[in-house]
Amino acid sequence: MVPYRSFKKAIVITFATLSLFLKSADAQDIKIASLTIPKLFDDRDTGVYADVLHQITKDYEHNVEVAFLPHARLLRDLNANRFDCTYVATNSPPKWQDNGLDPQKWIFVGPVATVNIVAFIRADSPDIKSIEDIKDKLIAVDVNLRGVLTKLGVEWKYSTQSQFQLARMLARKRVDVVIGYDADFVDIFRNNPELQNLKEASYVIESVEDGLLCTDTEKTAKFRMHADNVLNQLRSSGWLQNKFDPSSSVE
């Protein structure tokens, strides 16, 4: 039996290892490739990024199918044009190019949020105040950010797409520094006693916007316009800001 979930107004989440989509999918259905982001977006339809995607798709006239893939598989399938969009993606053409995607053939839709690429350290470690402070450290990095470190001349020992695995390596002193997106680690640190001794360093390596990244095709044009309109409405109403920063709630 194939496990999948069907949501109101047709988000269908499939397990990528089974490579299965709805057989009766309309030619205008949109297929989105995704990576799991613990606590923020996963195949159980939980997290703030899932909430945003529901807002985008709930009134869209065609189905939207979301498949969660391992990182290498996601890149292969995007390069083979097996998907129309990827989510959550960053608005960074150099990063797209690092992943084999031609920036002339992809269009960013967003932003959904602004995230920082930062260093994480143990609480008793000296603060990281510049890129020079990490060049002599033993580093583990989010697999999506290897290209960022390469361009900065920084070498790493380990890379993985699992934020929890990265955090555990740091907590267990297998590495000195972890490089990742700040938003990815907030709930992981908060909800795991083993990780309470970890903290974010003060140095921000880079700030990037995230959102949807879609192929520049006639098929996706209507979806891109719809998504852009919805995000503009969510932004102007304060809904997006409140989702990512509840303390800024607008009455």
N, C-alpha and C positions, 0 to 999 in steps of 0.2 A: 504494500500500500504506500502511495506517495504522500508524504506529509506536506501540506501547504495550507496557507491561511488566506481566506477571502474576506476583504473588508468592505464596508459601505463605500459605494462609488468606486469599487473595483481596484483596490490595491491587492495584488496577489503576491505573497512572499513565498518563494520556492527555495529549496535547499540546493545549492549550486552543485554539490557533488553528484546529484542525480540528473543535472542538466535538463530539467523538465519544465516546460511552460504549458499553459492551457492549449490543448490541441485546436480549439475552435477560435483562437485569438484572431481578432480582426486585424486587417492590414495596417490600420491606424493605431493599434495598441502600442504603447510605449514600454520598452524593456529597459530597466535600470539595473546596472551592476553596482554592488556596494560591498564595502568592508564592514565587519562588525566593529562598533566602537562601544566597549562595555559601559553600561549605564546610560548611554546617550543614543544609541541606535543599534538594534539587533533584530534577530529573526523571531523574537517574541513580540515585536511591534511595541517596544517600550523605549522611552527616552525622549528628550526634547527634540531631537532631529526627526524622530518618527512623528511627533506631534506636528511639526512644520510640514512634513510631507503629506500628512493627512489634510491639512488645510489647503495645500496646493492641488491635491487630486480629487477632493470630495465633490467638486462640481465640474470636473473635467468630463467631457462627453465620451471618451474612450477609456478602456482599461489601462491601468498602469501596473506592470509586473516588476517586482523587485527580487533579485537573486543575490544572496550573500556568498561571496567567493573568497578563496585564499588569494593573497596578494598577487602571486605569480600568475595564477589562472585569470584573475581579473584583467591584468595587463594584456595577456595573450588574447583574451576574448574581445577587449576593446580594440586592439590593433587589428583583429580579424573582422571587425564590424559586426559582431554578434549582438551588440547592445546599442541602444540609441543614446543613452545618457549614463553618467556615473554620479553617485551621490553618497557621501559628502566629498566634494572636490574643492581644491583651492584655486583661487584666481591668480594663477602664476604660470604663464606660458612657458618659461624656462623649465619648470617642473614637469609640465606636460611633455615637453620635448625630451627631457631626461627619461621619461617613461615610454618613449617611442611614438608619442602622439604628435601629429603635425598641427601646430597652432593655427594654421590656416584652415583647418577642417573641423575645428571644435569651437564652440561658443559657450562662454560662461554666463550663467543666469544667477543673479544674486545681487548683493550678498545676503546670506542668512545670518552670519555672525562674523566677528573678527576674532581670530585666535592668534596666540603668540607661540612661537617656537622658543623653548626655554630649556635650561639645564635643571635637573633635579639632583639633589645631593642629600647625604645624611645630615641630620640636625647638628651633629658635632663637627661637621666639616667646614673649612673656611669658605666664605661666600665666593661665588663666581661673579666677577665684575667686568670681565672682557673675554673675548674669544681666546686670548693668549693664556688665560687661566686654566683652560681645559686641554690644551694641546699636549701636555705631558701626563694626562690622566688616562686611566683605563675606562673606556667608554662603551656603553651599549646605546643603540639608537633605534628609534621607530624606523621600520623598513622604508617608509615613505620619505624619510628625511635624509637618507644616505647621500643623495646628490647635493643637499645643502652643505653638509660637512665637507664633502669632496671639494666643492668650490672654495671653501674657506681654508683648505689645506689641513683639515683635521682628520686623523685616522681613528677608526673605531675597531673594537674587538668583536662585538656581537651586534646582530640586528634581528629584529622579529616584529611581526605585526601585532603581537600580544602585549598590550600595555601592562597587564597584571604580571606577566613574566618579566618584563623589564623592571618593574617596581620590586619584585622579589629578588632579582639579581642584585639590585642596589641595597636592599635591606639586609641581605645575607653577605654583603661585602665581596661579592664576586666582581663588581665593578665599582669605580669611584664616582661616576657621573652617568646619568641617563639623559638623553636628548629626546624631547617629544613635544607635542602640543599641550599647552597648559590645561585646556578644558578636558582633555582625555583622562587626566589623572585625579581631578578634584574628588570625585566620589570614591574612586579606588582607594585613595589615602584615607578618606574619612571613615569608610566602612570596614576597614581591615586593621585590627589591632597590631598585626605584625608590621604594618607599614606606617605606624604613627610617628616613627622617628625620622621620617623623610620630609623634605621641604623643597620648595621651589627657590632656586637661586634668584638674585635680583637682576641679573643680566638677561635682557631679551635679545635673542639672536635675530629674530625677524618677526614681523607681524603680517598676517595674511588674512584675506577675506575668504570665506568658504560658501559653498552653495552647490548648484547643479552644473555639470559640464555635459553638454549635448553636442552631437554631431551637427554640423551645419548642412542640414538637408531639408528638403521640402516636407518630409514626413514629420520632422520635429518642430517645424516652424510654428505651427498652431499651439503645440504644447509649451514651447519656449515663451511665446507671447502670453499664454494663460498663466504660466508660473511667474513670469515677471510682474504681471498685473496683481496677482495675489500677494506676492512678496511686498510690492509697493504699498498695498492696502494694510498689510500686517505691520509694516514699518511705520506708516503714518499714524496708525491707531495706537501705537505703543505696545501692541501685542508681542512683537518680536523681542523688544527690549525687556519686557517683563518676563518673558519665557527664559531668557538667558541670564537675567539679573532681577530676581523677584523683589529685591530691595528697592528697585526703581519703579515699583508699581504705580501706574497712572489711574487715578480714580475716575 
